[in-house]
Amino acid sequence: MTAPPFFSFGFGVGTQNSKGEWLEVFYPQPLLAPAVSLVDTVAQVLDYQGGNQVVAFGTDKVEALVNALKEAGEVAQSELVASFADSKRPLVATFIEEDTDPKEVAEVYLKLHLLSHRLVKPHGANLNGMFGALPNVAWTNQGAIDLEELPQRQLQARLNGEALSVDCVDKFPKMVDYVVPAGTRIADTARVRLGAYLGAGTTIMHEGFVNFNAGTEGPGMIEGRISAGVFVGKGSDLGGGCSTMGTLSGGGNIIISVGDECLIGANAGIGIPLGDRCIVEAGLYITAGSKVNVLDDNRELVEVARARDLAGKDDLLFRRNSQNGAIECLTNKSAIELNEALHANN
């Protein structure tokens, strides 16, 4: 078997509803571009025939997999599978031969794990159509529960004298129940979804939010919203209550990003990509169609441009004229430097 340019594999343990449909899958050691020998070894034991495939297996296959993986020299994977021997949850091996639109719950979860494990960056995996594949799930202190089965589970918990707490109802779980990236701080873990990419040195404060397929290069201080599809460069800060317009919140086909060493002020927002060392004044929201007065170093008007024409340019300061309310853009003369002590998360 020849591995294509993008190929992912993972052994997982998950949750199914009473119909045998997957609700979620946890992959302790997801792999990007695994060795061909590993895939061939697993394929022989589980009768994998190629393509993108989700193969459920029982504990009766564990010993054969462990022995085959040991013979192939795949020590880490053999030890992982050995830990599955007494699993009370269904087991799965997910093969992604080509990075096509995901069709299965287990396939989506593997790609989300790749992101949160920092194996791929946002936009580094095809997630088109994933919402159609993911079920809406009740996330509880007893795990994922199918919404149709939730009332009976709530009743049964009461009859058993147990507490069943529903934390949220969503297609996505919180990231830290699956992955806790090294060198990060997250004040409110419910505000970071699985599939977020958090680089080392990232701090997410209580009001910060990071969606799936989005995140930070790190280090950075995030007190605002990083919407789906948005990636924030190293050394950048998002002030309290600020917003980035993602592909699901109005950005459309424009991929919004924030360059290195930028600052988006409190309650500000952007609907255009920012280059490096840019500042957006607190309270100022810039959309692609915003009219911007471009000033020279003498604060003289050079032109009136649409914000989209300034997208991705470095060293810009966006502000609101306090007298006439016009949006102005001029050269940013001050570099943004993070407080190293605040971002020392190791």
C-alpha positions in Angstrom: 0.0 0.0 0.0 1.4 3.4 -0.9 0.5 6.3 1.4 -1.0 9.4 -0.4 0.2 12.9 0.6 -2.5 13.2 3.3 -3.3 10.1 5.2 -4.4 9.8 8.8 -5.0 6.9 11.1 -6.2 6.4 14.7 -7.3 3.8 17.2 -10.2 5.2 19.2 -12.7 4.4 21.9 -16.1 6.0 21.6 -19.8 6.2 22.4 -22.7 4.8 20.4 -26.4 5.2 20.9 -28.8 2.3 21.2 -29.0 2.0 17.4 -25.2 1.5 17.2 -24.6 4.9 15.7 -21.5 6.8 16.8 -21.9 9.9 18.9 -18.3 10.7 19.6 -14.8 9.1 19.4 -11.7 9.7 21.5 -8.3 9.1 19.8 -5.5 9.0 22.4 -2.7 9.0 19.7 -4.0 10.2 16.3 -1.4 9.9 13.5 -0.8 12.1 10.5 0.9 10.3 7.5 1.5 7.1 9.4 4.1 4.6 8.3 2.8 2.3 5.5 4.0 -0.7 7.5 1.6 0.3 10.4 -1.4 0.7 8.1 -0.6 -2.6 6.3 -0.3 -4.4 9.7 -3.6 -3.1 11.0 -5.3 -3.7 7.6 -4.4 -7.4 7.7 -5.9 -7.9 11.2 -9.1 -5.8 10.6 -9.6 -6.6 6.9 -9.2 -3.0 5.8 -9.5 -2.8 2.0 -8.4 0.8 1.4 -10.1 4.2 1.1 -11.6 6.2 3.9 -13.1 3.7 6.3 -14.3 3.3 9.9 -13.7 -0.2 11.2 -15.4 -1.1 14.5 -13.8 -4.0 16.4 -14.3 -5.7 19.7 -11.9 -6.7 22.5 -11.5 -10.1 20.9 -9.3 -8.4 18.2 -7.0 -6.7 20.8 -4.6 -9.6 21.3 -4.1 -10.2 17.6 -3.6 -6.4 17.0 -1.1 -6.1 19.8 1.0 -9.1 18.6 1.0 -7.9 15.0 2.0 -4.4 15.9 4.8 -5.6 18.1 6.1 -7.7 15.2 6.0 -4.7 13.0 8.0 -2.7 15.6 5.1 -0.3 16.3 5.7 -0.2 20.1 3.6 2.9 20.9 0.6 1.7 19.0 0.8 -1.8 20.4 0.9 -0.4 24.0 -2.1 1.8 23.2 -4.2 -1.1 21.8 -3.2 -3.3 24.8 -4.8 -0.8 27.1 -8.1 -1.4 25.2 -8.3 -5.0 26.4 -10.9 -4.4 29.1 -12.8 -1.6 27.4 -16.5 -1.3 28.2 -16.9 1.1 25.3 -16.9 0.3 21.5 -13.5 0.4 19.8 -12.7 1.7 16.3 -9.9 2.0 13.8 -10.4 5.0 11.5 -8.5 5.2 8.2 -8.4 8.4 6.1 -6.7 7.6 2.9 -7.7 10.8 1.1 -8.5 14.2 2.6 -12.0 14.4 1.1 -15.2 15.7 2.7 -15.7 13.6 5.9 -18.8 11.4 5.9 -18.6 9.6 9.2 -18.7 10.8 12.8 -15.5 8.9 13.6 -13.7 10.5 10.6 -14.7 14.0 11.7 -13.5 13.4 15.2 -10.1 12.1 13.9 -9.6 15.3 11.9 -10.6 17.4 14.9 -8.1 15.6 17.0 -5.4 16.3 14.4 -6.1 20.0 14.9 -6.1 20.0 18.7 -3.0 17.8 18.8 -1.2 20.4 16.6 -0.6 17.9 13.9 -2.3 20.1 11.3 -3.1 23.9 11.5 -6.5 25.4 10.7 -7.4 24.9 7.1 -5.0 22.0 7.0 -7.7 19.3 6.8 -10.9 19.1 4.8 -13.9 19.6 7.0 -16.5 20.4 4.4 -19.9 19.0 5.2 -18.9 18.0 8.7 -22.0 19.5 10.2 -24.2 17.0 8.3 -22.1 14.1 9.7 -22.2 15.2 13.3 -25.2 14.5 15.5 -26.4 17.0 18.1 -25.5 15.5 21.5 -26.2 16.0 25.2 -22.8 16.3 26.9 -23.2 15.2 30.4 -21.2 14.1 33.5 -22.0 10.6 32.3 -20.6 11.2 28.8 -22.3 11.8 25.5 -26.0 10.9 25.3 -28.3 10.7 22.3 -31.0 13.4 22.6 -33.8 11.0 22.0 -32.5 8.8 24.8 -31.8 11.6 27.2 -35.2 11.6 29.0 -35.0 7.9 29.8 -31.4 8.3 31.0 -32.5 11.2 33.2 -35.3 9.2 34.7 -33.0 6.2 35.2 -30.4 8.3 37.0 -33.0 9.6 39.4 -34.3 6.1 40.1 -30.7 5.0 40.8 -30.1 7.9 43.1 -27.5 9.4 40.7 -26.9 12.9 39.4 -27.1 13.4 35.6 -26.0 16.9 34.8 -26.3 18.2 31.2 -23.4 20.6 30.6 -24.4 21.6 27.0 -26.3 20.4 23.9 -24.0 20.8 20.9 -22.4 19.0 18.0 -19.0 19.7 19.5 -17.5 18.8 22.9 -15.1 20.9 24.8 -11.5 20.4 23.7 -10.0 19.6 27.1 -12.1 16.5 27.5 -10.0 15.1 24.6 -6.8 17.1 24.4 -5.0 19.5 26.7 -2.2 21.1 24.6 1.1 21.6 26.4 2.0 25.1 27.5 -1.5 26.6 27.5 -3.8 28.1 30.1 -7.6 28.0 29.6 -9.6 29.9 32.2 -13.0 28.6 31.1 -12.6 25.2 29.4 -16.2 25.2 28.1 -15.3 28.1 25.7 -12.7 26.1 23.6 -14.2 23.5 21.2 -12.5 20.3 20.1 -10.8 21.1 16.8 -9.2 24.3 18.2 -5.5 24.7 17.6 -3.7 26.4 20.6 0.0 27.0 20.2 2.4 26.9 23.2 2.2 30.1 25.3 -1.5 30.7 24.5 -3.6 32.0 27.4 -7.4 31.9 27.0 -9.1 34.1 29.6 -12.6 33.7 30.9 -14.3 35.6 28.1 -12.1 34.2 25.4 -13.6 31.7 22.9 -11.9 29.5 20.3 -14.0 27.6 17.7 -13.0 24.5 15.8 -10.6 24.8 12.8 -9.3 28.1 14.4 -6.7 29.1 16.9 -3.4 30.6 17.7 0.3 30.2 16.8 1.2 31.2 20.3 2.2 32.9 22.5 -0.8 35.1 22.8 -3.4 36.5 25.2 -7.0 35.8 24.1 -9.8 37.7 25.8 -12.0 37.8 22.7 -13.6 35.6 20.1 -11.6 33.5 17.6 -14.3 32.4 15.1 -14.2 29.2 13.0 -11.5 29.5 10.3 -9.5 32.3 12.0 -5.8 31.9 12.9 -4.0 34.3 15.1 -0.2 34.8 14.7 2.5 34.7 17.4 2.7 37.5 19.9 -0.7 38.8 19.2 -3.4 39.8 21.8 -7.2 39.9 21.5 -8.7 42.4 23.9 -11.7 41.7 26.1 -14.9 41.2 24.1 -13.3 41.7 20.7 -14.4 39.6 17.7 -13.0 38.1 14.6 -15.4 37.4 11.7 -15.1 33.8 10.7 -16.4 31.8 7.8 -19.6 31.0 9.7 -20.2 34.5 11.0 -20.1 36.6 7.9 -16.6 36.2 6.6 -17.8 34.1 3.7 -15.0 32.9 1.5 -12.6 35.4 2.9 -10.2 33.7 5.3 -9.7 36.0 8.2 -6.4 35.9 10.0 -4.4 38.0 12.4 -0.7 38.5 11.8 2.2 38.5 14.3 2.4 41.0 17.1 -1.0 42.5 16.5 -3.5 44.0 19.0 -7.2 44.1 18.6 -8.6 46.4 21.3 -11.4 45.6 23.7 -14.8 45.3 22.0 -13.3 45.8 18.6 -13.6 43.5 15.7 -12.3 42.7 12.2 -13.9 41.4 9.0 -10.6 41.6 7.1 -7.2 39.8 7.5 -4.6 41.8 9.4 -0.9 41.8 8.5 1.9 41.9 11.1 2.1 44.5 13.8 -1.3 46.0 13.3 -3.6 47.7 15.9 -7.3 48.1 15.9 -8.5 50.7 18.4 -10.9 49.6 21.2 -14.5 49.6 20.1 -13.8 49.8 16.4 -15.3 47.1 14.2 -13.9 47.0 10.6 -15.8 45.1 7.9 -14.5 44.5 4.4 -16.7 47.3 3.0 -15.9 49.9 5.6 -14.7 53.2 4.2 -11.3 54.1 5.6 -9.4 57.4 5.4 -5.8 56.5 4.7 -3.4 59.1 6.2 0.3 59.7 5.6 2.9 60.3 8.3 1.9 63.9 8.5 -1.7 62.9 9.2 -2.8 64.2 5.8 -5.5 62.4 3.8 -4.0 60.3 0.9 -7.1 58.4 -0.2 -10.4 56.9 0.8 -10.2 53.1 0.5 -12.4 50.1 1.3 -11.0 48.1 4.3 -10.7 45.1 2.0 -8.0 47.0 0.0 -5.9 47.2 3.2 -6.3 43.5 4.0 -3.1 41.7 5.0 -0.9 44.8 5.0 1.7 45.2 7.8 2.2 48.0 10.3 -1.3 49.6 10.2 -3.2 51.4 13.0 -6.9 51.6 12.6 -8.7 54.2 14.7 -11.9 56.3 14.8 -11.6 60.0 14.5 -13.0 61.4 17.7 -14.5 64.5 16.0 -16.2 63.2 12.9 -16.4 59.5 13.6 -14.5 58.5 10.4 -12.4 55.4 10.3 -8.7 56.3 9.8 -5.7 54.2 9.0 -2.1 55.3 9.5 1.3 53.7 10.0 1.7 52.0 13.3 4.7 53.5 15.1 4.6 51.3 18.2 5.5 47.6 18.3 3.3 45.3 20.4 5.3 43.3 23.0 3.7 40.6 25.1 4.4 40.4 28.8 6.6 37.3 28.9 5.6 36.5 32.5 1.9 36.4 31.6 2.6 33.9 28.8 4.9 31.6 30.6 2.5 28.6 30.7 5.0 25.7 31.1 
